[in-house]
Amino acid sequence: MTDDRQSASSAQRGSGLRLQRPTVPVAADEKPTQPATGKAKPTPPRKINPGREQSISPWRSTVCAWLLFIVIGVGMAAGRYGGWYAWPPQFTAYGPCVAIGLHLVIIGLAFDDDWFAGALCLFVPGYSLYWLCARSGRAFFMAVVFGLLVGIGEDTWWALTDWWQQLSVLIERSLAGQR
């Protein structure tokens, strides 16, 4: 008797009592949807300037960026070191402000790209220039920054060195109890 029950229950199981997905009627102009296969679609590569098509070829934009750097760099070097024209003393005073302003713009662009890259630009010395050259993909902005740094870099270095020395003397005096 047990064999009859087992054979009857196995016959009922195999007789087509499976659960099936209900079908949804599809309109004549719609395509039926395919069930998900579990595979994720590959994400397309991220465009640097979404919504704007690149109008010139990459090598041409690289050449144009280099030419822009050479023009700005030669002009700044000629004014600062070559004596081609009178270099106003305001340029040496405003050089550090321009360099810090460019650095803040780079930090803002890095935060716009990725918050971790922005934090690294903010806290790790030199990472902002690395990010600009290797990660940003902004060749023309890089040409402008380095072209300007040709002329204002030395003055900025000396101004920041003097500022750090004054700050260290102030900290030493405050720690020693003198004002």
C-alpha positions in Angstrom: 0.0 0.0 0.0 2.7 2.4 0.7 4.1 1.8 -2.8 0.7 2.8 -4.3 0.7 6.0 -2.3 4.2 6.9 -3.3 3.5 6.2 -6.9 0.3 8.2 -6.8 1.9 11.2 -5.1 4.8 11.1 -7.6 2.3 11.0 -10.4 0.6 14.0 -9.0 3.8 15.9 -8.7 4.8 15.2 -12.3 1.4 15.9 -13.8 1.9 19.5 -14.5 0.9 21.1 -11.2 3.8 23.5 -11.4 3.4 27.2 -10.6 3.7 29.4 -13.6 4.2 33.1 -13.9 0.9 34.8 -14.9 1.0 36.4 -18.4 0.2 40.0 -18.8 -1.7 41.0 -22.0 0.5 43.1 -24.2 -0.9 45.8 -26.4 -0.3 45.4 -30.2 2.2 48.3 -30.4 4.2 47.3 -27.3 7.0 44.8 -27.2 6.9 42.2 -24.5 9.4 42.6 -21.7 12.1 40.1 -21.2 12.6 38.7 -17.8 15.8 39.8 -16.0 18.7 37.4 -16.5 20.6 38.5 -13.5 23.4 40.1 -15.5 24.0 43.8 -14.9 24.5 46.0 -18.0 28.0 47.3 -18.3 28.3 51.0 -17.4 29.5 53.2 -20.3 32.8 55.1 -19.7 32.3 58.5 -18.0 32.7 61.5 -20.3 34.8 64.4 -19.1 32.3 67.0 -20.5 28.9 65.3 -20.6 26.4 66.9 -23.0 29.1 68.5 -25.1 30.6 66.7 -28.0 34.3 67.0 -28.6 34.7 69.3 -31.6 38.4 68.7 -32.3 40.6 65.6 -32.2 42.5 64.7 -29.0 45.9 65.2 -30.5 44.9 68.6 -31.8 43.6 69.7 -28.4 46.8 68.5 -26.8 48.9 70.5 -29.3 46.7 73.6 -28.7 47.1 73.2 -24.9 50.9 73.0 -25.3 50.9 76.1 -27.5 48.8 78.0 -24.9 51.3 76.9 -22.2 54.2 78.1 -24.3 52.7 81.4 -25.1 51.7 82.2 -21.5 54.9 80.7 -20.1 57.2 82.6 -22.4 55.2 85.8 -21.8 55.4 85.4 -18.0 59.1 84.4 -18.1 59.9 87.3 -20.5 58.2 89.8 -18.2 59.6 88.4 -14.9 63.2 87.3 -15.9 63.9 88.5 -19.4 63.4 92.2 -18.9 61.3 92.5 -22.1 58.9 94.8 -20.4 58.7 96.5 -17.0 57.4 94.1 -14.5 55.2 96.0 -12.1 55.9 95.4 -8.4 52.2 94.6 -7.9 52.8 91.3 -9.8 55.2 90.2 -7.1 52.7 91.1 -4.4 49.7 89.6 -6.1 51.5 86.4 -7.3 50.8 84.5 -4.1 47.2 85.5 -4.1 46.9 84.3 -7.7 48.6 81.0 -6.9 46.4 80.4 -3.8 43.3 81.3 -5.9 44.3 78.8 -8.6 44.9 76.2 -5.9 41.4 76.8 -4.5 39.9 76.4 -8.0 41.8 73.1 -8.4 40.5 71.9 -5.0 36.9 72.9 -6.1 37.3 71.0 -9.4 38.6 67.9 -7.5 35.7 68.0 -5.1 33.4 68.3 -8.0 35.0 65.2 -9.6 35.2 63.1 -6.4 35.1 64.0 -2.7 38.1 61.9 -1.9 40.2 63.5 -4.5 39.2 66.9 -3.2 40.1 65.9 0.4 43.5 64.7 -0.9 44.1 68.0 -2.7 43.1 69.9 0.4 45.3 67.9 2.9 48.2 66.3 0.9 50.8 68.8 -0.3 51.4 68.5 -4.1 48.5 66.2 -4.7 46.5 69.1 -6.3 49.2 69.4 -9.1 49.2 65.6 -9.5 45.4 65.6 -9.8 45.5 68.4 -12.3 48.1 66.7 -14.5 47.1 63.0 -14.2 43.4 62.8 -13.3 41.5 65.9 -14.3 41.6 65.7 -18.1 41.6 69.5 -18.3 44.5 70.3 -20.6 43.7 73.9 -21.2 43.3 74.7 -17.5 46.5 72.9 -16.8 48.3 75.0 -19.5 47.0 78.2 -17.9 48.0 77.2 -14.4 51.5 76.1 -15.3 52.0 79.1 -17.7 51.1 81.5 -14.8 53.3 79.6 -12.4 56.3 80.2 -14.6 56.1 83.9 -13.8 54.7 83.9 -10.3 56.1 80.7 -8.9 59.4 82.1 -7.5 57.7 85.1 -5.9 55.0 82.9 -4.4 57.7 80.6 -3.0 59.5 83.4 -1.3 56.3 85.0 0.0 55.1 81.7 1.4 58.5 81.0 2.9 58.6 84.4 4.7 55.0 83.9 5.9 55.8 80.4 7.3 58.9 81.9 9.1 56.8 84.7 10.6 54.2 82.1 11.7 56.7 79.8 13.3 58.3 82.7 15.2 54.8 83.7 16.4 54.1 80.1 17.5 57.4 79.8 19.3 56.8 83.1 21.2 53.3 82.1 22.2 54.6 78.7 23.4 57.4 80.4 25.4 54.9 82.7 27.0 56.0 85.9 25.3 53.8 88.1 23.2 
